[in-house]
Amino acid sequence: MAIGIDPLVDFACKKLLGSPEHPAITLHFLNAVLAGSPQITDVKILNPIVDKEYEEDKYAILDIFAQDSLGHRFDIEIQRTRPAWLGERLTYYSATQLVNQLESGDDYADLCPSIGICILDAIMFREVSDLHLDFRLMNAKHALTLTDHLQIHLLELPKYTPPRHNEAITDPIEQWCYFFRSARELTPLELSRRLPDPAFTEATGVLEMIARDPEQRSLYDARLKMERDARAKLDFAREEGIQQGLEQGLERGRLNERIRIVQVLRDIVGDESPKDSELTLLSLDDLAAFESEFQRRLRERS
């Protein structure tokens, strides 16, 4: 039987990557993203999930804040859709996490790298096929790195295509992309065949726990419903905006047509007003009134 829990729902994602009870999962994920440079051997979750908070606050933020033994600060977030200004948002939070390290009397040498990681179930950079993009402060001409203290890693999940064969997946980044995109629809046995690493066995167990535990499942369903409602509102706003644009386009077309008719009649009548600059400011009713007046004057002239 399929697990039925989507790890991309923020509540489930934080249970996976933001739980002090499951550091092996977080360590595997961070080492996959950083490609083992540096190799992380210990991690502390700075904002562990507290179920009670989400019973009382359905808008609770489920970003994951963590710190490793080397002092690196991590901000992990999941995005089901591509929000506006995502690049600026990721930069802001990573920079804030860097700045907040210093207190009065501290030196810049005390700063530790701030690393933002966004798991994005959408595509932001269609011009490249890479599903993992690593952004740093670099010189574009000479590829010189100014500092590694500000990093943003983006995982664009839709770019991942699972291999057709049923062999185990060995690349760490591909393992996580496969897990995020496929875990909900697979059985634990099917997942273990493709992802035999112990970290994914533990991760699968976390999803099973959410599915079995009534309280956990209730919190998961609440977050899932909130995501669906938010997505529906966005879709409605987008469709409404398109419709308004079409209507405004038709309105503009009608205005341009009426302006041209009034211009022709005005020139035939030999009147100097309204001027072209004034016509663009008039409503359809005003333009219709001028058209009627010029038509009347032409009939009288005839």
Summary of the structure (lengths in Angstrom):
residues: 302
radius of gyration: 29.0
end to end distance: 86.9
largest distance: 95.6
contacts: 832
relative contact order: 0.12
helix: 53%
strand: 14%
